């Protein structure tokens, strides 16, 4: 997002209490892109790339489409109304525009770094949406003279200046240095450029239109502009065209090769049928296991969610090499957040763990996902066995962050999030146990992670002072301790050498005992943190992680000799802690939504709302924790098991496909205002993975889902 785009949004959003000015929101519209390009299709059909974290290429900063009929141009963002949906299980976005008696149907699909936008114009009584029919049939008056006006502002290497245009036959190339972006169409097109807004226009109170109405006669400078104007002819009995854009870098071959790719892409997908076929082929490859078991009664429980919806959202956020961004980058100037278009090892490893759990239960065909996650973690691990704050997913290199303390040359920095290392270690241990015990790379990484965990473990058995999961404070957190307990317990069951498993078992017992220091007796729950010797009694949604941690610990076995297994008094503590935390953070305000806040008295991104916002990740996390605790309690014949199963289902319904915390797009945004307005990163990967895993959890007992049979220990 360039400055002029941000300033336009500032001007448009003045006085809007539910908008943070200068952001590029994705709370409406839908995404396409299962590889290393991620394209957002707004409800009006305009396009914008969110591709940089996944590919290192920026692409389209903003765009606008119009249709010219009878010498009159109707811009789709202002002169028409539209409806939008995904076509079946694909990532094809269908946007149908009403044109005062006619219908213009737009299909968008991203394949690799190529994005295709097909437009088909028909009379109001002609079917155009989502059928297999080709672009044939008669229009009302036999022929229509129609022209598509496409205005696209590219930002190669995130530049709005020092950008050039090269006009090729029936194609245009926008370039800076390394990045070169191309546009072509399946029908004839005329190309021109337009100079970006000048300083005076940027300072005006009204947004600068795209395209601008006046270029001040600076015609020669349109070759030095990122803005491309194309007039594209719609042809055929049902007039249609396909517009293709391609993002490339200096390693993608010659200019001739790139031009051939973008032209061939447009021509090969010149019809609606070709676009639909491409999307269905893409979906079949991406969701083969899901589609094969979608109607399989052997996978009960997944009716509580829609696996394709969750996996589509997670696939959109995933780079081809395995890691995911937390969410599409909506705040590129970091005005209101620290950014979301990065791979956090906490979020990513939690997602990987939840996907592994769901796959084990429902056979979703995700083994390649699991393997790529494990190898990415091994490749990005630091020399001390830990993982950094966040990295760029497309190459694993260090990304900007505020918790890289283990990398900085400083003494005992608290700017480190130890739960991230613990989450990755827990995933690697489970992956080795249930997917591939012979994966040497993952095994070596796990053994090194054990050293990384120990480095931040205090003498009292609790993790030392670090940053928390919400990244807004430091201390010795219950959540961090829970992730440590889970990590050590899973390592103790992993197929690695006995000395490492024994060491992890001893650490798990130590952390299990040390959790007593975080207990608040008079409130019958665990504290948020221990801070300078004092317990912070605020409620914290992340502490529900204690449920899965104790189930992993319990799986080690019980008995005096083992010294493991969850004791009866600890089970009672978990019961009262989850009950108190869920009840205390639960909000049911006047309005269409209800769910859990993340922290007691949380002020983040509330604007004029006095109460904390409701978060999908906290709500889904609580559902998963309730389901997990239910299975643990059932294994101990505890009376509260049935109640937590019921609570888990109630919470899951809030984020389920028909629930109030699901956006109209099917996505789970990170947050909601009390009036139901979605906010922040959308879709957020974490709650989608939690929703899928919780549905699977409610359909399976603990031993079937994650217990499995331990492999024999391997020597390093």
Residue pairs with C-beta under 8 A, 6 or more apart in sequence:
1 24
1 61
1 332
1 333
2 61
2 153
2 155
2 158
2 160
3 160
3 202
4 160
4 196
4 197
4 202
4 208
5 24
5 61
5 62
5 153
6 22
6 23
6 24
6 332
6 333
7 22
7 202
7 207
8 207
8 208
9 21
9 22
9 23
9 24
10 21
10 22
11 205
11 206
11 207
12 207
13 19
13 20
13 21
13 22
14 21
17 607
17 608
18 607
18 673
18 675
18 677
18 679
19 25
20 331
20 335
20 336
20 605
20 607
20 679
22 333
22 335
23 330
23 331
23 335
23 336
24 48
24 329
24 330
24 332
25 330
25 682
26 40
26 50
26 328
26 330
26 681
26 682
26 683
27 663
27 669
27 677
27 678
27 679
27 682
28 42
28 43
28 663
28 664
28 665
29 40
29 41
29 42
29 43
29 84
29 665
30 40
30 41
30 84
30 85
30 86
30 93
30 665
31 38
31 39
31 40
31 41
31 50
31 91
31 93
31 316
31 328
31 683
32 38
32 39
32 41
32 91
32 92
32 93
32 108
32 109
32 110
32 115
32 316
33 39
33 51
33 54
33 91
33 110
33 115
33 316
34 91
34 110
34 282
34 286
34 315
34 316
34 318
35 54
35 110
35 111
35 112
35 113
35 320
36 51
36 54
36 55
36 112
36 113
36 319
36 320
36 394
37 49
37 51
37 54
37 55
37 57
37 59
37 110
37 112
37 113
37 114
37 115
37 247
38 49
38 50
38 51
38 54
38 110
38 316
38 317
38 328
39 47
39 48
39 49
39 50
39 51
39 59
39 60
39 108
39 110
39 115
40 47
40 48
40 49
40 50
40 328
41 47
41 84
41 93
41 95
41 106
41 108
42 48
42 77
43 82
43 84
43 95
44 76
44 77
44 80
44 82
44 95
45 65
45 76
45 77
45 82
45 95
45 97
45 106
45 108
46 62
46 63
46 64
46 65
46 76
46 77
47 60
47 63
47 108
47 115
47 117
47 152
47 245
48 60
48 61
48 62
48 63
49 57
49 58
49 59
49 60
49 61
49 247
50 328
50 329
50 341
51 57
51 58
51 59
51 247
52 58
52 59
52 158
52 329
52 341
53 319
53 325
53 329
53 341
53 342
53 343
53 392
53 393
53 394
54 318
54 319
54 325
54 393
54 394
55 113
55 247
55 319
55 394
56 249
56 392
56 394
56 395
57 113
57 156
57 179
57 181
57 247
57 248
57 249
58 154
58 155
58 156
58 157
58 158
58 179
58 247
59 154
59 155
59 181
59 245
59 247
60 152
60 153
60 154
60 155
60 181
60 245
61 153
61 154
61 155
61 160
61 226
62 152
62 153
62 210
63 150
63 151
63 152
63 153
63 210
64 75
64 76
64 77
64 150
64 151
64 210
64 211
65 75
65 76
65 77
65 106
65 119
65 148
65 149
65 150
65 151
66 73
66 74
66 75
66 76
66 79
66 148
66 149
66 151
67 73
67 74
67 76
67 97
67 99
67 104
67 119
67 121
67 146
67 147
67 148
67 149
68 74
68 146
68 147
68 148
68 149
68 231
69 99
69 102
69 144
69 145
69 146
70 145
73 149
74 80
74 99
75 149
76 82
76 97
76 104
80 97
80 98
80 99
80 104
81 97
81 98
82 95
82 96
82 97
82 98
83 95
83 96
84 93
84 94
84 95
84 96
85 93
85 94
85 130
86 92
86 93
86 94
86 312
86 666
87 93
87 94
87 107
87 130
87 276
87 279
88 130
88 280
88 283
89 283
89 287
89 291
89 308
89 312
90 109
90 276
90 279
90 280
90 282
90 283
91 109
91 110
91 279
91 282
91 283
91 312
91 315
91 316
92 107
92 108
92 109
92 275
92 276
92 279
93 107
93 108
93 109
94 105
94 106
94 107
94 129
94 130
95 105
95 106
95 108
96 103
96 104
96 105
96 106
96 128
96 129
97 103
97 104
97 105
97 106
98 124
99 121
101 123
101 124
102 121
102 122
102 123
102 124
103 121
103 122
103 123
103 124
103 126
103 128
104 119
104 120
104 121
104 122
105 119
105 120
105 122
105 128
105 129
105 272
106 117
106 118
106 119
107 116
107 117
107 118
107 120
107 272
107 275
107 276
107 279
108 115
108 116
108 117
108 118
109 115
109 116
109 269
109 275
109 278
109 279
109 282
110 116
111 265
111 278
111 282
113 246
113 247
113 248
113 252
114 244
114 245
114 246
114 261
114 262
114 265
115 244
115 245
115 246
116 242
116 243
116 244
116 265
116 266
116 269
116 275
116 278
117 242
117 243
117 244
118 240
118 241
118 242
118 243
118 269
118 270
118 271
118 272
118 275
119 148
119 234
119 240
119 241
119 242
119 243
120 128
120 135
120 238
120 239
120 240
120 272
121 139
121 144
121 146
121 234
121 238
121 239
121 240
122 128
122 137
122 139
122 238
123 139
123 140
125 140
126 137
126 139
126 238
127 133
128 238
128 272
130 276
131 272
132 273
132 276
133 272
133 273
134 271
134 272
134 273
135 236
135 237
135 238
135 240
135 271
135 272
135 273
136 236
136 237
136 238
137 237
137 238
138 237
139 237
139 238
139 239
144 234
144 239
146 233
146 234
146 239
147 231
147 232
147 233
147 234
148 230
148 231
148 232
148 233
148 234
148 241
148 243
149 229
149 230
149 231
149 232
150 183
150 228
150 229
150 230
150 231
150 232
150 243
151 194
151 210
151 211
151 227
151 228
151 229
151 230
152 183
152 227
152 228
152 230
152 245
153 160
153 196
153 210
153 226
153 227
153 228
154 163
154 174
154 181
154 226
154 227
154 228
155 163
155 226
156 163
156 174
156 175
156 176
156 177
156 179
156 180
156 181
156 226
157 176
157 177
157 178
157 179
159 176
159 226
160 196
160 226
161 196
162 176
162 224
163 174
163 175
163 176
163 224
163 225
163 226
164 174
164 175
164 176
164 223
164 224
165 172
165 173
165 174
165 175
165 193
165 222
165 223
165 224
165 225
165 228
166 172
166 173
166 175
167 191
168 259
170 184
170 185
170 188
170 189
170 263
171 182
171 183
171 184
171 259
171 262
171 263
172 182
172 183
172 184
172 191
172 228
172 230
173 180
173 181
173 182
173 255
173 258
173 259
174 180
174 181
174 182
174 183
174 226
174 228
175 181
178 249
178 250
179 247
179 248
179 249
180 248
180 249
180 250
180 255
180 258
181 245
181 246
181 247
181 248
182 244
182 245
182 246
182 248
182 258
182 259
182 261
182 262
183 191
183 228
183 230
183 243
183 244
183 245
183 246
183 262
184 243
184 244
184 259
184 262
184 263
184 265
184 266
185 230
185 232
185 241
185 242
185 243
185 244
185 266
186 241
186 242
186 244
186 266
186 267
186 269
186 270
187 232
187 233
187 234
187 235
187 241
187 270
188 232
188 233
189 230
189 231
189 232
189 233
190 230
190 231
191 228
191 229
191 230
192 222
192 228
192 229
192 230
193 222
193 223
193 225
193 227
193 228
193 229
194 211
194 212
194 215
194 222
194 225
194 227
194 229
195 212
195 215
195 216
195 218
195 221
195 222
195 225
195 227
196 225
196 226
196 227
197 208
197 212
198 216
201 208
201 212
202 208
210 227
211 227
211 229
215 222
230 243
232 241
232 243
233 241
234 240
234 241
235 241
240 270
240 271
240 272
241 270
242 266
242 267
242 269
242 270
242 271
242 275
243 266
244 262
244 263
244 265
244 266
244 269
245 262
246 258
246 261
246 262
246 265
248 258
252 258
268 274
269 275
269 278
283 291
284 291
286 311
286 312
286 315
287 307
287 308
287 311
287 312
287 365
288 365
289 359
289 363
289 364
289 365
289 366
290 307
290 308
290 311
290 364
290 365
291 308
292 365
293 299
293 362
293 363
293 364
294 307
294 308
299 361
299 362
299 363
299 699
300 699
301 361
301 362
301 695
301 696
301 698
301 699
301 700
302 362
302 692
302 695
302 696
302 699
303 695
304 649
304 652
304 656
304 694
304 695
304 698
304 699
305 652
305 656
305 657
305 691
305 692
305 694
305 695
306 657
306 666
307 358
307 362
307 364
307 692
309 657
309 666
309 688
310 688
310 689
310 691
310 692
311 364
311 692
313 666
313 667
313 668
313 683
313 685
313 688
314 324
314 351
314 355
314 685
314 688
314 689
316 683
317 324
317 325
317 326
317 327
317 328
317 683
317 685
318 324
318 369
319 325
319 393
319 394
321 372
321 376
321 393
321 394
321 396
322 369
322 372
322 373
322 375
322 376
323 343
323 348
323 373
323 376
323 391
323 393
323 396
324 343
324 347
324 348
324 351
324 393
324 685
325 340
325 341
325 342
325 343
325 393
325 685
326 340
326 341
326 342
326 343
326 344
326 347
326 681
326 684
326 685
326 686
327 340
327 341
327 670
327 680
327 681
327 682
327 683
327 684
327 685
328 340
328 341
328 681
328 682
328 683
329 339
329 340
329 341
330 340
330 680
330 681
330 682
331 337
331 339
331 340
332 339
332 341
336 605
337 605
337 680
338 401
338 402
338 471
339 400
340 680
340 681
342 390
342 391
342 392
342 393
342 399
342 401
343 390
343 391
343 392
343 393
343 399
344 389
344 390
344 420
345 377
345 380
345 387
345 388
345 390
345 391
345 420
345 421
345 423
345 424
346 417
346 419
346 420
346 423
346 469
347 685
347 686
348 373
349 373
349 377
349 420
349 423
349 424
349 426
349 427
350 423
350 686
350 689
351 685
351 686
351 689
352 369
352 370
352 373
352 427
353 423
353 426
353 427
353 430
354 624
354 689
354 690
354 692
354 693
355 364
355 366
355 369
355 370
355 689
355 692
355 693
356 366
356 370
356 427
356 430
356 431
356 434
356 435
357 693
357 696
357 697
357 705
357 706
358 364
358 689
358 692
358 693
358 695
358 696
359 365
359 366
359 367
359 370
360 434
360 705
360 706
360 708
361 696
361 697
361 699
361 700
361 704
361 705
362 696
367 435
370 431
370 435
371 435
371 436
371 439
373 427
373 431
374 427
374 428
374 431
374 435
374 436
374 439
374 441
374 442
374 445
375 441
375 442
376 396
377 387
377 424
377 427
377 428
377 442
377 445
378 428
378 441
378 442
378 444
378 445
379 396
380 387
380 388
380 391
380 396
381 387
381 424
381 445
381 448
381 449
381 452
382 388
382 406
382 407
382 452
384 406
384 451
384 452
384 455
385 421
385 448
385 449
385 450
385 451
385 452
385 453
385 455
386 406
386 416
386 418
386 421
386 449
386 452
386 455
386 456
387 420
387 421
387 424
387 452
388 398
388 401
388 404
388 406
388 407
389 399
389 401
389 402
389 403
389 404
389 416
389 417
389 420
390 399
390 400
390 401
391 397
391 398
391 399
392 398
392 399
398 404
398 407
402 415
402 471
403 415
403 416
403 417
403 467
403 471
404 415
404 416
405 413
405 414
405 415
405 416
406 413
406 416
408 415
414 465
414 466
414 467
414 474
415 467
416 456
416 466
416 467
417 466
417 467
417 468
417 469
417 471
418 453
418 456
418 463
418 464
418 466
418 480
418 483
418 484
419 466
419 468
419 469
419 477
419 479
419 480
419 483
419 484
421 449
421 452
421 453
421 456
421 487
422 453
422 480
422 483
422 484
422 486
422 487
423 483
423 487
424 449
425 446
425 449
425 450
425 452
425 453
425 487
425 490
425 491
426 483
426 486
426 487
426 490
426 491
426 552
428 442
428 445
428 446
428 449
428 494
429 446
429 487
429 490
429 491
429 493
429 494
430 490
430 494
430 706
431 439
431 442
432 439
432 442
432 443
432 446
432 494
432 495
432 496
432 711
433 490
433 493
433 494
433 495
433 708
433 710
433 711
434 706
434 708
436 442
437 495
437 711
437 714
438 714
443 495
443 496
443 714
443 716
444 716
446 491
446 494
446 496
447 496
447 497
447 500
447 716
449 487
449 491
450 491
450 500
450 503
450 504
453 484
453 487
453 488
453 507
454 507
456 463
456 464
456 466
457 463
457 464
457 484
457 507
457 510
457 511
458 464
458 476
460 514
460 517
461 510
461 511
461 513
461 514
461 517
462 476
462 481
462 511
462 514
462 515
462 517
462 518
462 530
463 476
463 477
463 480
463 481
463 484
464 476
465 474
465 475
465 476
466 474
466 475
466 476
466 477
466 480
467 473
467 474
468 474
468 475
468 477
468 479
468 480
468 529
468 542
469 477
469 479
469 480
469 542
470 542
470 598
470 599
472 604
473 529
475 528
475 529
475 530
475 531
475 536
476 529
476 530
476 531
477 528
477 529
477 540
477 542
478 515
478 518
478 526
478 527
478 528
478 529
478 540
478 542
478 543
478 546
479 540
479 542
479 543
479 545
481 511
481 514
481 515
481 518
482 543
482 545
482 546
482 548
482 549
483 545
483 549
484 507
484 511
485 508
485 511
485 512
485 515
485 549
485 550
485 552
485 553
486 545
486 548
486 549
486 552
486 553
488 504
488 505
488 507
488 508
488 511
489 504
489 508
489 549
489 552
489 553
489 555
489 556
490 552
491 500
491 501
491 504
492 501
492 502
492 504
492 505
492 508
492 556
493 501
493 555
493 556
493 710
494 500
494 501
494 504
495 710
495 711
495 712
495 713
495 714
496 713
496 714
496 716
497 713
497 714
497 715
497 716
498 713
500 716
501 713
505 556
505 564
508 553
508 556
508 564
509 563
509 564
512 553
512 564
512 570
515 526
515 546
517 530
518 526
518 527
518 529
518 530
518 535
519 525
519 526
519 527
519 573
520 526
520 527
520 535
520 537
523 537
523 580
524 573
524 576
524 577
524 580
525 539
525 576
525 577
525 580
525 581
526 543
526 546
526 573
526 577
527 535
527 536
527 537
528 536
528 537
528 538
528 539
528 540
528 543
528 599
529 535
529 536
529 540
530 536
538 599
538 600
538 601
539 580
539 581
539 584
539 585
539 599
539 600
540 581
540 598
540 599
540 600
541 581
541 585
541 596
541 597
541 598
541 599
541 615
541 618
541 621
541 622
542 598
542 618
542 621
543 577
543 581
544 578
544 581
544 582
544 621
544 622
544 624
544 625
545 621
545 625
546 574
546 577
546 578
546 625
547 574
547 578
547 624
547 625
547 626
547 628
547 629
547 632
548 624
548 625
548 628
550 566
550 570
550 574
550 629
550 632
551 628
551 629
551 631
551 632
551 702
553 564
553 565
553 566
554 564
554 565
554 566
554 632
554 635
555 702
555 706
555 707
556 562
556 564
556 565
557 564
557 565
558 564
558 565
558 566
559 565
566 574
566 632
566 636
568 636
571 632
571 633
571 636
571 638
574 629
574 632
575 629
575 633
575 638
575 640
575 644
578 622
578 625
578 626
578 629
578 644
581 622
582 596
582 622
582 626
582 647
582 651
584 600
585 596
585 597
585 598
585 599
585 600
585 618
585 622
586 594
586 595
586 596
587 594
587 595
587 596
587 597
587 611
587 612
587 614
587 674
588 594
589 611
589 674
590 674
591 674
591 675
591 676
592 660
592 675
592 676
593 614
593 660
593 661
593 672
593 674
593 676
594 614
594 654
594 660
595 614
595 615
595 616
595 618
595 619
595 651
595 654
595 655
595 660
595 661
595 672
596 614
596 615
596 618
596 619
596 622
596 651
597 611
597 612
597 613
597 614
597 615
597 618
598 612
598 615
598 617
598 618
599 612
600 612
601 612
602 612
602 613
603 612
604 613
605 613
605 671
605 679
605 680
606 612
606 613
609 673
609 674
611 674
613 671
613 672
613 673
613 674
613 679
614 661
614 671
614 672
614 674
615 670
615 671
615 672
616 655
616 661
616 668
616 669
616 670
616 671
616 672
616 684
616 687
617 670
617 684
617 686
617 687
617 690
619 651
619 654
619 655
619 661
619 687
620 651
620 652
620 655
620 668
620 686
620 687
620 690
620 691
620 694
621 687
621 690
622 651
623 648
623 649
623 651
623 652
623 654
623 655
623 690
623 691
623 694
624 648
624 690
624 693
624 694
624 697
626 644
626 645
626 647
626 648
626 651
627 644
627 645
627 648
627 652
627 694
627 697
627 698
628 697
628 702
629 644
630 641
630 642
630 643
630 644
630 645
630 648
631 641
631 697
631 701
631 702
632 702
633 640
633 641
633 644
634 641
634 701
635 702
645 698
648 694
648 697
648 698
649 698
652 691
652 694
652 695
652 698
653 659
654 660
654 661
655 661
655 662
655 668
655 687
655 690
655 691
656 662
656 691
657 666
660 676
661 668
661 672
662 668
663 669
663 678
663 682
665 682
665 683
667 682
667 683
668 682
668 683
668 684
668 687
668 688
668 691
669 678
669 679
669 680
669 681
669 682
669 683
669 684
670 679
670 680
670 681
670 682
670 684
670 687
671 678
671 679
671 680
672 678
672 679
673 679
696 705
697 705
